[in-house]
């Protein structure tokens, strides 16, 4: 589960998980089976088996948390600078339109901070920091409503009227009147 504070678990949840592993370590020492431990602690058997292997190799201290697996590569100051760059618009960075795609944001990060992200990693970074996926408006800025109205009035009736008249059909090769 992710949280808006940068991802990972809250401090309370980390403490809870640590206590679960501690309880499992005590039960490993008593020789209880993994399935019983998993059922009582309400975790998967596979997690208990992984904890048991770790416990066998390093004892109860090996089950202690070592902190987050990785820290975000862009710190808060750099992320604020990135937001300022994005606020300038994509045209200010050399693109013809004002759309920000993940690939374009990735390019800006590479140019500005000299680091690379995968597109998926960049998406996660932006989502953790309050970003959202947005779809552009369905109408082009260059849309000419008068030309559209003229087309609907003049061209569409010709296209719409060229279809075969819809009437009752018959899927059989024989006619319905034949004996």
MARBA-3410 file (N, C-alpha, C, O; in Angstrom, 1 decimal):
179
0.8,-1.2,0.0,0.0,0.0,0.0,0.9,1.2,0.0,1.9,1.3,0.7 ~ 0.5,2.2,-0.8,1.3,3.4,-0.9,0.6,4.6,-0.2,-0.6,4.6,0.0 ~ 1.4,5.5,0.3,0.9,6.6,1.0,1.4,7.9,0.4,2.5,7.8,-0.3 ~ 0.8,9.0,0.5,1.2,10.2,-0.2,2.5,10.8,0.4,3.1,11.7,-0.2 ~ 3.0,10.4,1.5,4.2,10.9,2.1,5.5,10.4,1.4,6.6,10.5,1.9
5.4,9.8,0.2,6.5,9.4,-0.5,6.5,7.9,-0.7,7.5,7.3,-1.2 ~ 5.5,7.2,-0.3,5.4,5.8,-0.6,5.9,4.9,0.6,6.4,5.5,1.6 ~ 5.6,3.6,0.5,6.0,2.8,1.6,4.9,2.7,2.7,3.8,3.1,2.5 ~ 5.3,2.2,3.9,4.4,2.1,5.0,4.6,3.2,6.0,5.6,3.8,6.0 ~ 3.5,3.5,6.7,3.6,4.5,7.8,4.5,3.9,8.9,4.7,2.7,8.9
4.9,4.7,9.8,5.7,4.3,10.9,5.0,3.2,11.8,5.6,2.3,12.3 ~ 3.7,3.4,12.0,2.9,2.5,12.8,2.8,1.1,12.1,2.9,0.1,12.8 ~ 2.6,1.2,10.8,2.5,-0.1,10.1,3.8,-0.8,10.0,3.9,-2.0,10.1 ~ 4.9,0.0,9.9,6.3,-0.7,9.9,6.5,-1.4,11.3,7.0,-2.5,11.3 ~ 6.1,-0.7,12.4,6.2,-1.3,13.7,5.4,-2.5,13.8,5.8,-3.5,14.4
4.2,-2.5,13.3,3.3,-3.7,13.4,3.9,-4.9,12.6,3.9,-6.0,13.1 ~ 4.5,-4.6,11.4,5.1,-5.7,10.7,6.3,-6.2,11.4,6.6,-7.4,11.3 ~ 7.1,-5.3,12.0,8.2,-5.8,12.8,7.8,-6.7,13.9,8.5,-7.7,14.2 ~ 6.7,-6.3,14.6,6.2,-7.2,15.7,5.8,-8.5,15.2,6.0,-9.6,15.9 ~ 5.2,-8.6,14.0,4.7,-9.9,13.5,5.9,-10.8,13.2,5.9,-11.9,13.5
7.0,-10.2,12.7,8.2,-11.0,12.4,8.8,-11.5,13.7,9.3,-12.6,13.8 ~ 8.8,-10.6,14.7,9.3,-11.0,16.1,8.5,-12.2,16.6,9.1,-13.1,17.2 ~ 7.2,-12.1,16.5,6.3,-13.2,17.0,6.6,-14.5,16.2,6.7,-15.6,16.8 ~ 6.8,-14.4,14.9,7.2,-15.5,14.1,8.5,-16.1,14.6,8.6,-17.4,14.6 ~ 9.5,-15.3,14.9,10.8,-15.8,15.3,10.7,-16.6,16.6,11.3,-17.6,16.7
9.8,-16.1,17.5,9.6,-16.9,18.8,9.0,-18.3,18.5,9.4,-19.3,19.1 ~ 8.1,-18.3,17.6,7.5,-19.6,17.2,8.4,-20.5,16.4,8.3,-21.7,16.5 ~ 9.3,-19.9,15.6,10.3,-20.7,14.9,11.2,-21.4,16.0,11.5,-22.6,15.8 ~ 11.5,-20.7,17.0,12.4,-21.3,18.1,11.7,-22.5,18.7,12.3,-23.4,19.2 ~ 10.4,-22.4,18.8,9.6,-23.5,19.4,9.4,-24.7,18.5,8.9,-25.7,18.9
9.7,-24.5,17.2,9.6,-25.5,16.2,8.2,-25.7,15.6,7.9,-26.7,15.1 ~ 7.4,-24.6,15.6,6.0,-24.7,15.1,6.1,-24.7,13.6,7.0,-24.1,13.0 ~ 5.1,-25.4,12.9,5.1,-25.4,11.4,4.7,-24.0,10.8,4.0,-23.2,11.5 ~ 5.2,-23.8,9.7,4.9,-22.5,9.0,3.5,-22.3,8.7,3.0,-21.1,8.8 ~ 2.7,-23.3,8.4,1.3,-23.1,8.1,0.5,-22.7,9.3,-0.4,-21.8,9.2
0.8,-23.2,10.5,0.2,-22.8,11.7,0.5,-21.3,12.1,-0.4,-20.5,12.5 ~ 1.8,-21.0,11.9,2.2,-19.6,12.2,1.5,-18.6,11.2,1.0,-17.6,11.7 ~ 1.4,-19.0,10.0,0.8,-18.1,9.0,-0.7,-17.9,9.3,-1.2,-16.8,9.2 ~ -1.3,-19.0,9.7,-2.8,-18.9,10.0,-3.0,-18.0,11.2,-3.9,-17.1,11.2 ~ -2.2,-18.2,12.2,-2.4,-17.4,13.5,-2.0,-15.9,13.3,-2.7,-15.0,13.8
-1.0,-15.6,12.5,-0.6,-14.3,12.3,-1.3,-13.6,11.1,-1.1,-12.4,10.9 ~ -2.1,-14.4,10.4,-2.9,-13.9,9.3,-2.0,-13.3,8.2,-2.2,-12.2,7.7 ~ -0.9,-14.1,7.8,0.0,-13.7,6.7,0.0,-14.9,5.8,-0.5,-16.0,6.1 ~ 0.7,-14.8,4.7,0.8,-15.9,3.7,1.9,-16.9,4.2,2.8,-16.6,4.9 ~ 1.7,-18.2,3.9,2.6,-19.2,4.2,4.0,-18.9,3.6,5.0,-19.1,4.2
3.9,-18.4,2.4,5.2,-18.1,1.7,6.0,-17.0,2.4,7.2,-17.1,2.5 ~ 5.3,-16.0,3.0,6.0,-15.0,3.8,6.7,-15.7,5.0,7.8,-15.4,5.3 ~ 6.0,-16.5,5.7,6.5,-17.2,6.9,7.7,-18.1,6.5,8.7,-18.1,7.2 ~ 7.6,-18.8,5.3,8.7,-19.6,4.9,9.9,-18.7,4.6,11.1,-19.1,4.9 ~ 9.7,-17.5,4.0,10.8,-16.6,3.7,11.5,-16.1,5.0,12.7,-16.0,5.1
10.6,-15.8,6.0,11.1,-15.3,7.3,11.9,-16.4,8.0,12.9,-16.2,8.6 ~ 11.4,-17.7,7.8,12.1,-18.8,8.5,13.5,-19.0,7.9,14.4,-19.2,8.6 ~ 13.6,-18.9,6.6,14.9,-19.0,5.9,15.9,-17.9,6.4,17.0,-18.2,6.8 ~ 15.4,-16.7,6.5,16.2,-15.6,7.0,16.5,-15.8,8.5,17.7,-15.5,8.9 ~ 15.6,-16.3,9.3,15.8,-16.6,10.7,16.9,-17.7,10.8,17.7,-17.6,11.7
16.8,-18.7,10.0,17.8,-19.8,10.0,19.2,-19.3,9.8,20.2,-19.8,10.4 ~ 19.3,-18.4,8.8,20.6,-17.9,8.4,21.2,-16.8,9.4,22.4,-16.8,9.6 ~ 20.3,-16.0,10.0,20.9,-14.9,10.8,20.3,-14.7,12.2,20.6,-13.8,12.9 ~ 19.3,-15.6,12.6,18.7,-15.4,13.9,17.6,-14.4,13.9,17.3,-13.8,12.9 ~ 17.1,-14.1,15.1,16.0,-13.1,15.2,16.4,-11.7,14.7,15.5,-11.0,14.2
17.6,-11.3,14.9,18.0,-10.0,14.4,18.0,-9.8,12.9,17.8,-8.7,12.4 ~ 18.1,-10.9,12.2,18.0,-10.8,10.7,16.6,-10.5,10.3,16.4,-10.0,9.1 ~ 15.6,-10.7,11.1,14.2,-10.3,10.7,13.9,-8.8,11.0,12.8,-8.4,10.7 ~ 14.8,-8.1,11.6,14.5,-6.7,11.8,14.5,-5.9,10.5,15.2,-6.3,9.6 ~ 13.8,-4.8,10.5,13.7,-4.0,9.3,15.0,-3.3,9.0,15.6,-2.8,10.0
15.3,-3.2,7.8,16.5,-2.5,7.4,16.2,-1.1,6.7,17.0,-0.5,6.1 ~ 14.9,-0.7,6.9,14.5,0.6,6.3,14.0,0.3,4.9,13.8,-0.8,4.4 ~ 13.7,1.4,4.2,13.1,1.3,2.8,14.1,0.7,1.9,15.4,0.9,2.0 ~ 13.6,0.0,0.9,14.5,-0.6,-0.1,15.3,0.4,-0.9,16.4,0.2,-1.3 ~ 14.7,1.5,-1.2,15.3,2.6,-2.0,14.7,3.9,-1.6,13.5,4.0,-1.3
15.5,4.9,-1.8,15.0,6.3,-1.5,14.8,7.0,-2.9,15.4,6.6,-3.9 ~ 13.8,7.9,-2.9,13.6,8.6,-4.2,14.9,9.3,-4.6,15.6,9.9,-3.8 ~ 15.2,9.2,-5.9,16.4,9.8,-6.4,16.3,11.4,-6.5,17.3,12.1,-6.3 ~ 15.1,11.9,-6.8,14.9,13.3,-6.8,14.5,13.7,-5.4,13.5,13.3,-4.9 ~ 15.3,14.6,-4.7,14.9,15.1,-3.4,13.8,16.1,-3.5,13.4,16.5,-4.7
13.4,16.6,-2.4,12.2,17.6,-2.4,12.6,18.9,-3.2,11.7,19.4,-3.9 ~ 13.8,19.3,-3.0,14.2,20.6,-3.7,14.2,20.4,-5.2,13.8,21.2,-5.9 ~ 14.8,19.3,-5.6,14.8,19.0,-7.0,13.4,18.8,-7.6,13.2,19.2,-8.7 ~ 12.6,18.1,-6.8,11.2,17.9,-7.3,10.5,19.2,-7.5,9.7,19.4,-8.4 ~ 10.7,20.2,-6.6,10.1,21.5,-6.7,10.6,22.2,-7.9,9.9,22.9,-8.6
11.9,22.0,-8.2,12.5,22.6,-9.5,11.9,22.0,-10.7,11.6,22.6,-11.7 ~ 11.6,20.6,-10.6,11.0,20.0,-11.7,9.6,20.5,-12.0,9.2,20.7,-13.1 ~ 8.8,20.7,-10.9,7.5,21.3,-11.0,7.5,22.6,-11.6,6.6,23.0,-12.4 ~ 8.5,23.4,-11.3,8.6,24.8,-11.9,8.9,24.7,-13.4,8.4,25.4,-14.2 ~ 9.8,23.7,-13.8,10.1,23.5,-15.2,8.8,23.0,-15.9,8.6,23.5,-17.1
8.0,22.2,-15.3,6.8,21.7,-16.0,5.8,22.8,-16.1,5.0,22.8,-17.1 ~ 5.8,23.7,-15.1,4.8,24.8,-15.2,5.1,25.7,-16.3,4.2,26.4,-16.8 ~ 6.3,25.8,-16.8,6.7,26.6,-17.9,6.0,26.2,-19.2,5.8,26.9,-20.1 ~ 5.6,24.9,-19.2,5.0,24.3,-20.4,6.0,23.6,-21.3,7.2,23.9,-21.3 ~ 5.5,22.7,-22.1,6.4,21.9,-22.9,7.0,22.7,-24.1,8.0,22.3,-24.6
6.3,23.7,-24.5,6.8,24.5,-25.6,8.1,25.2,-25.2,9.0,25.5,-26.0 ~ 8.2,25.6,-23.9,9.4,26.2,-23.4,10.6,25.3,-23.5,11.7,25.7,-23.4 ~ 10.3,24.0,-23.6,11.4,23.0,-23.6,11.6,22.5,-25.0,12.4,21.5,-25.2 ~ 11.0,23.1,-26.0,11.3,22.7,-27.4,10.2,21.8,-28.1,10.4,21.5,-29.2 ~ 9.1,21.5,-27.4,8.1,20.7,-28.1,7.1,21.7,-28.7,6.9,22.8,-28.2
6.4,21.2,-29.8,5.5,22.0,-30.5,4.2,22.3,-29.8,3.6,23.3,-30.0 ~ 3.7,21.4,-29.0,2.4,21.5,-28.4,2.6,21.6,-26.8,3.7,21.5,-26.4 ~ 1.5,21.7,-26.1,1.6,21.9,-24.7,1.3,20.6,-23.9,1.0,20.7,-22.7 ~ 1.4,19.5,-24.5,1.2,18.2,-23.9,2.4,17.8,-23.1,3.5,17.8,-23.6 ~ 2.2,17.3,-21.9,3.3,16.7,-21.1,3.0,15.2,-21.1,2.0,14.7,-20.6
4.0,14.4,-21.7,3.9,13.0,-21.7,5.0,12.5,-20.7,5.9,13.3,-20.4 ~ 4.9,11.3,-20.3,5.9,10.7,-19.4,7.3,10.8,-20.1,8.3,11.0,-19.4 ~ 7.3,10.5,-21.4,8.6,10.5,-22.1,9.2,11.9,-22.1,10.4,12.0,-22.0 ~ 8.4,12.9,-22.3,8.9,14.3,-22.3,9.4,14.7,-20.9,10.4,15.3,-20.8 ~ 8.6,14.3,-19.8,9.1,14.6,-18.5,10.4,13.9,-18.2,11.3,14.5,-17.5
10.5,12.7,-18.7,11.8,11.9,-18.5,12.9,12.7,-19.2,14.0,12.8,-18.6 ~ 12.7,13.2,-20.3,13.7,14.0,-21.1,14.1,15.2,-20.3,15.3,15.6,-20.2 ~ 13.1,15.9,-19.7,13.4,17.1,-18.9,14.3,16.8,-17.7,15.2,17.5,-17.4 ~ 13.9,15.7,-17.0,14.7,15.3,-15.9,16.1,14.9,-16.3,17.1,15.3,-15.6 ~ 16.3,14.3,-17.4,17.6,14.0,-17.9,18.5,15.2,-18.2,19.6,15.3,-17.8
17.8,16.2,-18.8,18.5,17.4,-19.2,18.9,18.2,-18.0,20.0,18.8,-17.8 ~ 17.9,18.4,-17.1,18.0,19.3,-15.9,18.9,18.7,-14.8,19.7,19.4,-14.2 ~ 18.6,17.4,-14.5,19.3,16.8,-13.3,20.3,15.7,-13.6,20.9,15.2,-12.7 ~ 20.4,15.4,-14.9,21.4,14.4,-15.3,21.2,13.0,-14.6,22.1,12.4,-14.2 ~ 19.9,12.6,-14.6,19.6,11.3,-14.1,18.5,10.7,-15.0,17.7,11.4,-15.6
18.4,9.4,-15.0,17.4,8.7,-15.8,16.4,8.0,-15.0,16.8,7.5,-13.9 ~ 15.2,8.0,-15.4,14.1,7.2,-14.8,13.5,6.3,-15.9,13.6,6.7,-17.1 ~ 13.0,5.2,-15.6,12.2,4.5,-16.5,10.8,5.2,-16.6,10.5,6.0,-15.7 ~ 10.1,4.9,-17.6,8.7,5.6,-17.7,7.8,5.1,-16.6,7.1,6.0,-16.0 ~ 7.9,3.8,-16.2,7.1,3.3,-15.1,7.5,3.9,-13.8,6.7,4.3,-13.0
8.8,4.1,-13.6,9.3,4.6,-12.4,9.0,6.1,-12.2,8.7,6.6,-11.2 ~ 9.0,6.8,-13.4,8.6,8.2,-13.4,7.1,8.4,-13.1,6.8,9.3,-12.3 ~ 6.3,7.5,-13.6,4.9,7.6,-13.3,4.6,7.4,-11.8,3.8,8.1,-11.3 ~ 5.3,6.4,-11.2,5.2,6.2,-9.8,5.6,7.4,-9.0,5.0,7.8,-8.0 ~ 6.7,8.0,-9.4,7.2,9.2,-8.7,6.2,10.3,-8.8,6.0,11.0,-7.8
5.6,10.6,-9.9,4.7,11.6,-10.1,3.4,11.4,-9.3,2.8,12.3,-8.7 ~ 2.9,10.1,-9.3,1.7,9.8,-8.6,1.9,9.9,-7.1,1.0,10.4,-6.4 ~ 3.1,9.5,-6.6,3.4,9.6,-5.2,3.4,11.1,-4.7,3.1,11.4,-3.6 ~ 3.7,12.0,-5.6,3.8,13.4,-5.3,2.6,14.2,-5.7,2.7,15.4,-5.9 ~ 1.5,13.5,-5.9,0.2,14.2,-6.2,-0.1,14.4,-7.6,-1.0,15.1,-8.0
0.7,13.8,-8.6,0.4,13.9,-10.0,-0.8,13.1,-10.3,-1.2,12.2,-9.6 ~ -1.4,13.3,-11.5,-2.6,12.5,-11.9,-2.5,12.3,-13.4,-1.9,13.2,-14.1 ~ -3.1,11.3,-13.9,-3.1,11.0,-15.3,-4.3,11.9,-15.9,-5.4,11.8,-15.4 ~ -4.0,12.6,-16.9,-5.0,13.5,-17.4,-5.1,13.2,-18.9,-4.1,13.0,-19.6 ~ -6.3,13.3,-19.4,-6.6,13.1,-20.8,-6.8,14.5,-21.4,-7.6,15.3,-20.8
-6.2,14.9,-22.5,-6.5,16.2,-23.1,-8.0,16.4,-23.5,-8.7,15.4,-23.7 ~ -8.4,17.6,-23.6,-9.7,17.9,-24.1,-9.9,17.3,-25.4,-9.0,17.2,-26.2 ~ -11.1,16.9,-25.7,-11.4,16.2,-27.0,-11.5,17.1,-28.2,-11.4,16.6,-29.3 ~ -11.5,18.4,-28.0,-11.6,19.3,-29.1,-10.3,20.0,-29.4,-9.6,20.4,-28.4 ~ -9.9,20.1,-30.6,-8.6,20.8,-31.0,-8.8,22.3,-30.8,-9.9,22.8,-31.0
-7.7,23.0,-30.5,-7.8,24.4,-30.4,-8.1,25.1,-31.7,-8.7,26.1,-31.8 ~ -7.7,24.4,-32.8,-7.9,24.9,-34.2,-9.3,24.7,-34.7,-9.6,25.0,-35.8 ~ -10.2,24.1,-33.9,-11.5,23.7,-34.4,-12.3,24.9,-34.8,-12.3,25.9,-34.2 ~ -12.9,24.8,-36.0,-13.7,25.8,-36.6,-15.2,25.4,-36.5,-15.6,24.6,-37.3 ~ -15.9,25.9,-35.5,-17.3,25.4,-35.3,-18.2,25.7,-36.5,-19.2,25.0,-36.8
-18.0,26.9,-37.2,-18.8,27.2,-38.4,-18.6,26.2,-39.5,-19.5,25.8,-40.1 ~ -17.3,25.8,-39.7,-17.1,24.8,-40.8,-17.7,23.5,-40.4,-18.2,22.8,-41.3 ~ -17.7,23.1,-39.1,-18.3,21.8,-38.7,-19.8,21.9,-38.9,-20.4,20.9,-39.4 ~ -20.4,23.0,-38.6,-21.8,23.2,-38.8,-22.2,23.1,-40.3,-23.2,22.5,-40.6 ~ -21.4,23.7,-41.1,-21.6,23.6,-42.6,-21.5,22.2,-43.1,-22.3,21.8,-43.9
-20.5,21.5,-42.6,-20.3,20.1,-43.0,-21.5,19.2,-42.6,-22.0,18.4,-43.4 ~ -22.0,19.4,-41.4,-23.1,18.7,-40.9,-24.4,19.0,-41.7,-25.2,18.1,-42.0 ~ -24.5,20.2,-42.1,-25.7,20.6,-42.9,-25.6,20.2,-44.3,-26.7,19.8,-44.9 ~ -24.5,20.3,-45.0,-24.4,20.0,-46.4,-23.9,18.6,-46.8,-24.5,17.9,-47.6 ~ -22.8,18.2,-46.1,-22.2,16.9,-46.5,-22.8,15.7,-45.8,-23.1,14.7,-46.5
-23.1,15.8,-44.6,-23.6,14.7,-43.8,-25.0,14.1,-44.4,-25.1,12.9,-44.4 ~ -25.9,14.9,-44.8,-27.1,14.3,-45.4,-26.9,13.5,-46.6,-27.6,12.5,-46.8 ~ -25.9,13.8,-47.4,-25.5,13.0,-48.6,-25.0,11.7,-48.2,-25.3,10.6,-48.7 ~ -24.1,11.7,-47.2,-23.5,10.5,-46.7,-24.6,9.6,-45.9,-24.6,8.4,-46.1 ~ -25.4,10.3,-45.1,-26.4,9.6,-44.3,-27.5,9.0,-45.2,-28.0,7.9,-44.9
-27.9,9.6,-46.3,-28.9,9.2,-47.2,-28.5,8.1,-48.2,-29.4,7.5,-48.8 ~ -27.2,7.8,-48.3,-26.8,6.8,-49.3,-26.9,5.4,-48.8,-26.6,4.4,-49.6 ~ -27.3,5.2,-47.6,-27.5,3.8,-47.1,-28.7,3.1,-47.7,-29.7,3.8,-48.1 ~ -28.7,1.8,-47.7,-29.9,1.0,-48.1,-31.0,1.3,-47.1,-30.7,1.4,-45.9 ~ -32.2,1.3,-47.6,-33.3,1.4,-46.6,-33.4,0.2,-45.7,-33.2,-0.9,-46.2
-33.6,0.5,-44.5,-33.7,-0.6,-43.5,-35.1,-1.2,-43.5,-36.0,-0.4,-43.3 ~ -35.2,-2.5,-43.7,-36.5,-3.1,-43.7,-36.4,-4.5,-43.2,-35.3,-5.0,-42.9 ~ -37.5,-5.2,-43.1,-37.4,-6.5,-42.6,-36.6,-7.4,-43.6,-36.8,-7.3,-44.8 ~ -35.7,-8.2,-43.0,-34.9,-9.1,-43.9,-35.2,-10.5,-43.6,-36.0,-10.9,-42.8 ~ -34.5,-11.4,-44.4,-34.8,-12.8,-44.2,-33.4,-13.5,-44.4,-32.7,-13.3,-45.4
-33.0,-14.3,-43.4,-31.7,-14.9,-43.4,-31.7,-16.2,-44.2,-30.6,-16.7,-44.6 ~ -32.8,-16.8,-44.5,-32.9,-18.1,-45.2,-32.7,-17.9,-46.7,-33.1,-16.8,-47.2 ~ -32.2,-18.9,-47.4,-32.1,-18.8,-48.8,-33.4,-18.9,-49.5,-33.6,-18.5,-50.6 ~ -34.3,-19.5,-48.8,-35.7,-19.6,-49.4,-36.5,-18.5,-49.0,-36.3,-17.9,-47.9 ~ -37.5,-18.2,-49.8,-38.4,-17.1,-49.4,-39.4,-17.6,-48.4,-39.7,-18.8,-48.4
-39.9,-16.7,-47.5,-40.8,-17.1,-46.5,-42.1,-17.6,-47.1,-42.9,-18.4,-46.4 ~ -42.5,-17.2,-48.3,-43.8,-17.7,-48.9,-43.7,-19.1,-49.5,-44.8,-19.7,-49.8 ~ -42.5,-19.6,-49.8,-42.4,-20.9,-50.5,-42.9,-22.0,-49.6,-42.7,-22.0,-48.4 ~ -43.5,-23.1,-50.2,-44.0,-24.2,-49.4,-42.9,-25.1,-48.9,-43.2,-26.1,-48.2
END
